[in-house]
């Protein structure tokens, strides 16, 4: 695996899965740095911030998440190799490879944290079902697992806490000798709970709690059914919240959330309460709808997992039927718990950085519970006669390899295409910076805060050496965060509404948009309408093009200057 990792680092343009990770890096080591990484463990934020202060050119964040991912996947694969070296292992290989490839090529602190957490649970489950520790020194092994649990907790600590329920299968299969050596890990779990309580109630200030409440409502608005359109309900909810249809489209579809006078905790609460889809659909129907959308959009990986699990069930019928009823009950209870968690995540947010580590855990737990005996029959891979007599087996394995190859090829092409787009965007940013007379005072503001210049394509082990030093206002979920307000304070503003006024006829402010589709060009008109109604009423504010880097198809990066001057002098000063 280390050789494969080294090859990936050298040959592929690795990146982050989302711009959340680049937001963390910017908070720790960017312009106006701090330690308010909202999703990251507060203790980890402080430690990484201190390391960046001492050695700012070392990619501490990228190294930390890759360390967690490597440990997690090493532990997961070790479980498969210890249990059986024959046919079941060969069947699981393609699925494990595609999960490994995706999680390392599209790095994320979420996937790294979950990979490590589930790796710990699988190692404990392996010990529990066989009642045999893989290492002679049991206390050293359990101490290592406890350390790995803390590393997982150091990243996405809240999610780790929620998904700790997936450790239940360990306790279902555990026996007496397991519990005798379990106390270091139990102490670690207690410590995690204590730290969770501390981080929740004492480690953060009032601003953090205020943003946490706002972000909870905002995530329900953007990531759940409560923010969607329902005939006869949504229009009334919009009116109750004091918005109009143009506001709703900007807030929901384009994340234009700067105006705290109109988009805030109070208006969000009113809208979500009035637009509750539970009155229209049952929870079961919503989960089924989300499951269908997920399976439709992720057919390859889901199909590989489904075929693999069906295959390992098919090749273990005799030993499964021969198990005691108690063991079968434990297997069914464990699978029900895992399925319930999968449906829960599918209803809330089932993105690759969440479901891929979960897929690895589902595959590993199923494998361990079916092949409980470490002395399970191994297949001699050198027996040509065996393979020639099992054509069906070969078809399954070749089909899994083919699906894995198709998916891997598509991911590599996507990585390279996005890397080329990133290079073009970086060139455009440098040109804009060089054209401006005072580049250090220039503030770039995304028209669509969810589209942050493909910052997620930054290489995890290069960080800011892979991105130009230019001031970009935090966007997306970062709006109203402590870092967002540090930016506003630096430029002499108090809130987002004042920011919108400040951008009009201001040489220091440039709006930008990366147009990937011709329909994206419509956004500028929506924002001009918003300015006319709520920011500069009675004046015709226009977003005049200052720098245009679009290609012949009309796609690419565009910079705008907000102006309500009849002669558009403010915009002209920005143009080349």
N, C-alpha and C positions, 0 to 999 in steps of 0.2 A: 504493500500500500504506500510505503514511503517513496518507492521508485515512481509509482503512478502520480503521486502528489508533486514530486519534483518535476516530472515531465509536464504536468498541467501548468505549473508556475512559469516554466520556461516558454511553452509553446502557445498558451492561450491567453487572451486578454481577460483575465478574471475580473470580477466586479461584485458589487453588492446587489442583493435582490431588490431592495427599495432604497429610497433616499433617506430613510430613517437613520441608517447607520452613518451616512455622511453628516447628518444633522448632529449626531453624537460627537463625531470627530470635530466638527466646527465649534461645538460647545466647549470641548476640552482643550482645543489647540488652535482655534481660528481667531477671527476678528472679535474682540471683546470676549475673551474666554471666561468660563466659569465652571461650576460643578453641578449645575441644575439639569442633568440629563434625566428627563422625566421617567423613562421606562427602565433606565439602567439602575442597578443597585447603588444607593447613595455612597456606600463605602468604596465601591469600585470606582465611582466617578471621582472621588477625592484622590484616590491612589493614582489613577491614570493621569489626572490633572497635574499632580505633583511630578510624575515621571516626565510628562511633556515639558514641564518647566525646566527640568534639569537637562533632558536630552530631547529637544523638540523635533529633531530630524528622524528619530526612530519611530516607526509605525506601531506604537504600543497597542492601540486598539485592535488593529488587524491581526497582530501576533497573538493577542489574547483570545480572540474569537476562533482563530485557526487552531490554537492549542486545545481549546475546549472541543471543537469539532473532531480533531484528530483523536483525542482521548476517547470521545464518545463512540466514534465509528470503530476504533481498534477494539474496544470492549465488546461492541455488538458482534463484530465478525469473529472474535475469539470464542464467543459462545457457540456459534455454528460449527467452528472447527473442532471444538472439544466434544460436541455431542455426536457427530457422525461425519465421516469423511467420504461417504459414498453418494448414492443417488439423491437423497434429500438436499445435501449441500450443493450439488450441481444444479438442482432445480431452483434453489434460492439465489444462486449467483447473479443472474441477470438483474433481478429486482434490487439486490443490494448494490450492484454496480451503478445503476441509474440514480438511486438515491444518493449514493456517495458522490457521484459526478456532479449532480445538480447542487448539492449543499456546499460543495467546495468551489464550484465555478460561479455560483450566485450566493456569495457569503452573506450571512446575517447573524446578528447577535441572538435572534430568536431561535433560528435553526440550530446554531451551535449549542445554546443552552439546553434545548430539548433533546438533541442527540446525546449529549453527555448525561442528562437526567435519565433517559430511557436506557442508555448503556449501563448505568448503575443498577437500574431495576432488573434488567435482563441478567446481569451477573448474579444478583441476589436470587432471582428466580431459578437460575441454573443450579445454584447451591441448594436451594430449598427443595426442588423436585428430586434431586439425587441424594440429598443429605450427605454431600461430599464436597469439601472445599477444594477448589482447583490448586491451591497452594498449600505447602506443608505448614507454613507459618500463618495460621488463621487470623491472628490478631493484626499482623502486618497487612493482610489482604483486606480485612474489614476497615482498617484505618485508611488504606488507599482509596477505597470506595467512598468513605466519609469525606476525604479531601476532594474527590471528584464531585460529590454532592455540593460542597461549598463553592467550587468553581462554577458549577451550573447555576447555583443561587446567586453568584456574583454578577450574572448577566441579566437575564429576564426574570427577576426574583419573584414578581407577583404571579406570573404564569407558571413558574416552577411550583409555587405553593398550591395553586389550584389543581395542577395535574399530578400532584403527589398521590391522589386517590388511585392512580394506576399502579401503585405499589401493593394494592390489596391482594392480587394473585400470589405475591410472595408469601404473605402471611397465611393464605389458604393452604399452600403446599408445605409450609415450614414444619419441621419436626423438632424434637427435643434438643438434639445436638446443635441444631442451627441457632436456637435461642440462647444457648450457653455462650456462644461467641458473638452474639448480636449487640451486646451492650454498647460498644463504641459507636456503632451506627445509630442506635437509639439515642445516644447522647448527642450525636450530630443533628438528628431530626429535631430534638428538643431545642438545641441551640438555634437552628434555623427558624423555629417558631418564635423564639424570644426575639431574635433579630428582626423578624417580620413585624412583630408588634412594635418594636422600637422605631423601625423605619416608618411605620404607618402613623404613629402618634407623636413622636418626639423629634425625629431627625430632620423634619421639614418645617419651613416657616409658613406663615399665613398665605403668602403669595403662591407657594406650591400647592397648598390645599385648595385655594381658590381656582387655580388653573386645573387641578385634578377634577373638580366638580364640573367646570366648564367643559373639559375634554371628554368627560363621561357622557355628557349630553350631546356634545358635538359628534362623538363616535356613533351614538345611536341614530343621529340625524343622517350621517353619511354612510354608515356601514350596516344598518339594519333596515327591515321593512318599514319602520316607523317614519323614515324620511322619504319614502316613495310616494308616487302620485296615486290617489284613489278617487275615482269619480264620485262627486257629491260630498266628499269628506275633506279632501286636501284644500280646496278653494276656501271653505269655511275656516279651516285651521290657519291658512295664510292670512285671512282677514282678521282673525282673533289675535294673531301675533303682531299685527300692525304692518305687515309686509304687503307687497303687490306681487303679481306673477313674475315680473322682471327680477325682483329681489330673490324670489324662490329659485329661479333658474340659476342666477349667479351664485347663490349660497350653496345649493345642492350639487349642481353639475360642474361648477367652475371654482368652487372653494374660495370665492371672493369674500373673505370674512373680516376685512380690516375695520369696518365701521361698527364699533362697539355700541353705538347708540341704537343700532337696529338689529345687530346679531350679537346677542349676549345670553347669559344664563336665564334671564327672565323670559325673553321672547322665545328661546329654544324650548323651555319647559312648557309654555303655553301651546306651542305648535305640536310638540310631541304628544301632549295629553289629548289634544283635539284630533290628531291624525292617527290614533291608535288602530293599527290594522287588525288587532285581535277581535274587533267587533265584526270584521268582514271575513276573516279566515281563522280556522283553528290552528293551534300550534303544530299539530301533526301535518297539516297541509303545508304550512310554511317550511317545515323541515324537509318534507318530501320535495317541495319546489327547489329549495337550496341544494338538496342532494342531486336532483336531476341536472341543475345548472352546472354543479361541480363536475359530475361525471361526463357531461357533454363537453366541457371545456378542457378536461384532463383525461381524455380517453386512453392515451398510450400508457401512462404510468399506472392508472387505476386498473387497466386491463392486464398489465403485467403482474400486478399484485394479486388480482383475482385468480388468474390462471395458476399462479404459483401456489396459493393456498389450497385451491381445489386439487392440484396435483399431489401435494404432500398429504392431503386427506386420503386421496385415492390409493397412494402407495403404502398406507399404514392401516388398512382396515382390520386385519387380524389382531394386531397388538392393541388397537383401540377398543375393539369389542371384548378383548380379554381383560381389560382393566377392571378393577373393582368399581362397584357402583359409586362409592364415595369419590373416587378419582374422577369419574365421568361427571359427577355433580360439581366438583371443583372446577373442571374445565368449562362446563356450561356457565357457571356463575362468573368466572373470569372473562369469558367471551362476551357475556351480557354487559359487564361493567365497561369493557373496552368499547363495545358498540355504542353504549350510552354516551360515553365521553366523545366518541367520534361524531355522533349526531349533534351533541351540544356544541362542539366546535364548528360543525358544518352550519349550524343555525346562526352562529355569531360571526365567525371570520375563519374561513377555511382556505388560506393561501398556501403556496408551496412551502414557505418557511415554517408552517405549522403542520401541514398534513404529511410532508415527506418524512420527518422524524417519527411521526405517529405511525406511518406505514412500516417503517423499520421495526418499531416496537411490536406492532400487530403481527408481523411476520415472525419475529424472534420469539414472542410469547407463544404463538400457535405451534411453532416448531418445537419448543422446549416441552410444552405440555403433551404433545403427541409422542415425542421421542424422549420419554423420561429416562429410559435406561441408557447409561453411558456405554453399555455393551451391546447396543442395537446392532443389527446385522449390517455390516459394511459391504458395499459392493466393490468387488475387485475390478477396477477400471481397466485392467489389462486383459480381462476375459472377453475376447472378441465374440465368443459364442453367446455370451449373455446379452451383449448389446444387439447383435444381429437378430436375436429372438424377441427383442422388445422394440419393434418399430414404432409403436405408439409413444413410447418413452422418448425416442429420438425426435419424433415430430414435435412433441411438447417442448423439449429443450431447444431445438432449432427455431421454433416459433418465438420462444422467449428471447433468444439471442437476436433474432431478426427485428423484433419490436424494439429491443434495447438499442440496437444499432441505428434504426430509423430515428428514434427519439434523441439519441446522442448527437447524431449528425445535424438534426434540426437545431439543437441547442448550440452547437459550435458555430453554425452559420449565423444564428441570432447574435451570439457574442461578438463575432467579427463585424457584422453589419452595424451594431450599436457602437462598437469601438470606432468605426469610421465616422459615424455621426458625431461622436464626442470630439474627435479631432477637429472636425469642421467648426463645431460650436466653440471650442477653445480658441481657435484662430480668430473667429469673429469677436470674442470677448477681448482678446488682446488688442485687436484693431480699435475697438471702441475705447478701451482704456488709453491707448496711445494718442487718440484723437482729442481726448479731453484735456483741457489745460491744467486742471487740478484733479488728477485721477484718484488721489487719496480721499477726496471729499465726495466723490461720485457715489451715489447709492442706486443700485439696480433693484427694481421692484417687479416681481412677476405679475403679469396680468392674470394668469391662472396659477395661483400659488401651489397647485398640485403638480405643476410642470416646472421643476427646478433645474433646467439646463442639463438634464441627464447626469446629474451629480452622482446618481447611483452607479454609473459606469466607471467611477474612479477605482483604480486597482487597490485592493485592500492593503497591499504591502508597499504602496507608493504614496497614498494619501495626497497631501497638498503638493507634492512634486508632480502629481498628475492632474493638477487643477490650478488655473491662474489665481494669483492673489488679487482679488477684487471684492468689494463690499456688496453682498447680495442680501437683501432683507429676508429673514426667515419666513418661509411660507408653509402652506398645508396645515398640518396639525400643530406646527410650532407657533402659529399666530396666537397671540395673547399669552405666550409662555414667558418666563422670566428673561430668557435671552432676547425675545422679541422686544420687550420693554427696555432692555439695555440698549438696543439699537436706537429706539425712539428717543431715549434720554440723551444718547450721544449726539443726536442731531437736533436736540432741543425741543422735543415733543413729549406729550403726556399719554396720548392714546392713538388708536388707529384712525379715528375720525379726524383728528388733527393732522395725521399723516396725509390723508387724502386731500385736505386743503393745502398742505405744505407742498405737494407735488405740482400744483398748478402754477405755471409760469416760473418754475424753479430750475436753474441751470444744474443744480446738484442732483436732480432726480430724473431717472429714465425708466420708463416702463418697458418691459420686454415680453415677447411671446415667441415660442418655438412652434411654428405652424407645421403640423404633421398631416393635416387634412384640410382641404379647401373650406370645410365647414367651420374650422377653427377661426377663420378670419372674421366670422360674425361676432366673436366675443368683444372686439373693440367697440362695436356699435352698442352692445348691451351696457358696457361700462360707461360710455358717453351718455347714454340715457340715465344711468344711475347718478352720474355727476350732476346732470341737469336737474333732476328731481330732488336730490338730497344733499348735495355738497355745495354746488354753486347755483342755487335756484335763480331763475331769471337771466342767467348767462349761458351762452352756448359754449360749453367746454368741449374741445376736440382733442383727440389723440393724434397728433400729427407725426408722420413718420420722420424720424431723425436719422436712422441708419437702417438700410434694407439689405439683408443678406440672403434673400430668397432666390431660388434657382428659377430656371425657365418654366417650371411647373407651378410656380407660386408657393413652393414649400421651403421652409427654412426659418432662420432667426430674424426677427424684426424688433427694432427699438423705437419707442414712441416718446414724445414729449407732450405732456398735458398743457394745453394753452387755451385761454379764452380771450386772447387778443385778436382783433379783427385782421391785423396784418401778419399774424403768426410769427412775430419776431422771435419769440422764445424758442420755437421749434427750429427756426432757421439757424440759430446760434449753435445748435447741436449737430447740424448736418455738415457733411464733409466739404 
